[in-house]
Amino acid sequence: MQYANLPTDPAADERPLAAGVVGASGYAGQELVRILAGHPRMRAAVLQARSDGFEPIGAEGLAGCDVVFLALPHGESRALGEELLERGAQVVDLGSDFRVDGWTYGLPELHRDAVRVARAVANPGCYATAAILGVAPLAAAGLVDGPVHLDGKSGVTGAGRTPSEKTHLPEIHGGITPYAVTGHRHLGEIEQELGRLAGSARPATFVPHLLPTSRGLLVTAHVRLVQPLDQADLDDLYAARYADEPFVRFGGLPAPQRLAGSNACWINAWADERTGTVLVEAALDNLVKGAAGQAIQNANIMLGVEETAGLTAQGLWP
Ligand SMILES: NC(=O)c1ccc[n+]([C@@H]2O[C@H](COP(=O)([O-])OP(=O)(O)OC[C@H]3O[C@@H](n4cnc5c(N)ncnc54)[C@H](OP(=O)(O)O)[C@@H]3O)[C@@H](O)[C@H]2O)c1
């Protein structure tokens, strides 16, 4: 006799899980490979890219994988992602092709239950992860008045490894460079998620900047409130929202340079009662909680593995 909810082979629960990494020669792809090297259950079984030394990109070569991570440039994931789904694969896309009104939005702190039953997950953008987690407690409590104003600063790995004038050392060294001042690609997913939390549209402005560093990003949010909130109530709101989250750290002065290699998002919020505004800082490593780490967090949840597996490293500091 068999019971539907019991594994027929108890050892099957502990077998190694095979991951495919598509775009394995890129920054996000290599970060997936690095983290998977220390994962207790999942291993990088297939590495695909265009460069020599990798397998060619294509769904057929990924047939034996329990999960496939797509770490391809914007616009390159759609056809392969859809083909993989048709073939019955479980997929986490690190790009932006499926984030808005597409696949399950893989921000586990907001959508853990949906990720658990999803076959296809759109991993959030790096800035978007910090912005949404930073503002989520206020949006969910219905406290946000008017547009949310966001300012972002990121190391240049956020732009990928293809050289460009924008990321060339003499152009960025010793400076800070604004870009995409209106209409950055992450705005759509930020507004989508803050709107879902608030129950009505939440417009946002977002000004990103490039810093002359490799990793790490910081998002500052300026949020007008519908009613005053003192610091003690604000602290309680955030502490309660994130108390059980293994990858959200609350308090202190969030600083991305202390998070390199860690899957943490470090958040704090200050009540500015004089202006009726809350100021939020949210920091993370763009390649870990902003990309590969969060993708593995999602895959752990999808495959029924401990959510923190492979992701317990502390940030490098100094
Ligand atoms: N970097 C970050 O901080 C970050 C954070 C969150 C999300 N993401 C997203 O993750 C994805 C990968 O980003 P990345 O920073 O790892 O990019 P990347 O360093 O430029 O790597 C791109 C990868 O895609 C492969 N590729 C396949 N088709 C390509 C094409 N037509 N043009 C260029 N490359 C192609 C490249 O292979 P070859 O090198 O062999 O050509 C390489 O393996 C992007 O969608 C990005 O938005 C990145």
The ligand as an SDF file (V2000), in Angstrom:
LIG
                    3D

 48 52  0  0  0  0  0  0  0  0999 V2000
   25.1730   41.4370  -12.0520 N   0  0  0  0  0  0  0  0  0  0  0  0
   24.2520   41.6360  -11.1220 C   0  0  0  0  0  0  0  0  0  0  0  0
   24.5120   42.2270  -10.0620 O   0  0  0  0  0  0  0  0  0  0  0  0
   22.8470   41.1350  -11.3390 C   0  0  0  0  0  0  0  0  0  0  0  0
   21.9400   41.2650  -10.2830 C   0  0  0  0  0  0  0  0  0  0  0  0
   20.6200   40.8250  -10.4620 C   0  0  0  0  0  0  0  0  0  0  0  0
   20.2460   40.2990  -11.6820 C   0  0  0  0  0  0  0  0  0  0  0  0
   21.1390   40.2140  -12.6810 N   0  0  0  0  0  0  0  0  0  0  0  0
   20.6850   39.6730  -13.9610 C   0  0  0  0  0  0  0  0  0  0  0  0
   21.3280   38.4400  -14.2100 O   0  0  0  0  0  0  0  0  0  0  0  0
   21.5140   38.3010  -15.6180 C   0  0  0  0  0  0  0  0  0  0  0  0
   23.0000   38.0340  -15.8810 C   0  0  0  0  0  0  0  0  0  0  0  0
   23.7210   39.1690  -15.4190 O   0  0  0  0  0  0  0  0  0  0  0  0
   25.3150   39.1740  -15.3300 P   0  0  0  0  0  0  0  0  0  0  0  0
   25.6630   40.4030  -14.5930 O   0  0  0  0  0  0  0  0  0  0  0  0
   25.8180   37.8670  -14.8690 O   0  0  0  0  0  0  0  0  0  0  0  0
   25.6920   39.3590  -16.8760 O   0  0  0  0  0  0  0  0  0  0  0  0
   27.0790   39.0130  -17.5970 P   0  0  0  0  0  0  0  0  0  0  0  0
   28.1950   39.0500  -16.6340 O   0  0  0  0  0  0  0  0  0  0  0  0
   27.1460   39.9100  -18.7810 O   0  0  0  0  0  0  0  0  0  0  0  0
   26.8770   37.4920  -18.1010 O   0  0  0  0  0  0  0  0  0  0  0  0
   25.9870   37.1760  -19.1600 C   0  0  0  0  0  0  0  0  0  0  0  0
   26.0010   35.7020  -19.4240 C   0  0  0  0  0  0  0  0  0  0  0  0
   25.0550   35.4190  -20.4510 O   0  0  0  0  0  0  0  0  0  0  0  0
   25.7110   34.7570  -21.5520 C   0  0  0  0  0  0  0  0  0  0  0  0
   25.0640   35.1520  -22.8000 N   0  0  0  0  0  0  0  0  0  0  0  0
   24.2570   34.3810  -23.5360 C   0  0  0  0  0  0  0  0  0  0  0  0
   23.7310   35.0410  -24.5790 N   0  0  0  0  0  0  0  0  0  0  0  0
   24.2590   36.2620  -24.5240 C   0  0  0  0  0  0  0  0  0  0  0  0
   24.0920   37.4130  -25.3270 C   0  0  0  0  0  0  0  0  0  0  0  0
   23.3050   37.4170  -26.4110 N   0  0  0  0  0  0  0  0  0  0  0  0
   24.7710   38.5300  -24.9780 N   0  0  0  0  0  0  0  0  0  0  0  0
   25.5740   38.5400  -23.8910 C   0  0  0  0  0  0  0  0  0  0  0  0
   25.7550   37.4690  -23.0680 N   0  0  0  0  0  0  0  0  0  0  0  0
   25.0890   36.3420  -23.3910 C   0  0  0  0  0  0  0  0  0  0  0  0
   27.1620   35.1850  -21.4170 C   0  0  0  0  0  0  0  0  0  0  0  0
   27.9260   34.1970  -22.0540 O   0  0  0  0  0  0  0  0  0  0  0  0
   29.4120   34.4750  -22.6410 P   0  0  0  0  0  0  0  0  0  0  0  0
   30.1420   35.2930  -21.5800 O   0  0  0  0  0  0  0  0  0  0  0  0
   29.9800   33.1380  -22.7560 O   0  0  0  0  0  0  0  0  0  0  0  0
   29.2370   35.2300  -23.8930 O   0  0  0  0  0  0  0  0  0  0  0  0
   27.3320   35.1800  -19.8980 C   0  0  0  0  0  0  0  0  0  0  0  0
   27.4900   33.8600  -19.4280 O   0  0  0  0  0  0  0  0  0  0  0  0
   21.0030   39.5870  -16.2780 C   0  0  0  0  0  0  0  0  0  0  0  0
   19.6940   39.4120  -16.7390 O   0  0  0  0  0  0  0  0  0  0  0  0
   21.0480   40.5870  -15.1410 C   0  0  0  0  0  0  0  0  0  0  0  0
   20.0930   41.6220  -15.2790 O   0  0  0  0  0  0  0  0  0  0  0  0
   22.4450   40.6010  -12.5440 C   0  0  0  0  0  0  0  0  0  0  0  0
  1  2  1  0
  2  3  2  0
  2  4  1  0
  4  5  1  0
  4 48  2  0
  5  6  2  0
  6  7  1  0
  7  8  2  0
  8  9  1  0
  8 48  1  0
  9 10  1  0
  9 46  1  0
 10 11  1  0
 11 12  1  0
 11 44  1  0
 12 13  1  0
 13 14  1  0
 14 15  2  0
 14 16  1  0
 14 17  1  0
 17 18  1  0
 18 19  2  0
 18 20  1  0
 18 21  1  0
 21 22  1  0
 22 23  1  0
 23 24  1  0
 23 42  1  0
 24 25  1  0
 25 26  1  0
 25 36  1  0
 26 27  1  0
 26 35  1  0
 27 28  2  0
 28 29  1  0
 29 30  1  0
 29 35  2  0
 30 31  1  0
 30 32  2  0
 32 33  1  0
 33 34  2  0
 34 35  1  0
 36 37  1  0
 36 42  1  0
 37 38  1  0
 38 39  2  0
 38 40  1  0
 38 41  1  0
 42 43  1  0
 44 45  1  0
 44 46  1  0
 46 47  1  0
M  CHG  2   8   1  16  -1
M  END
$$$$
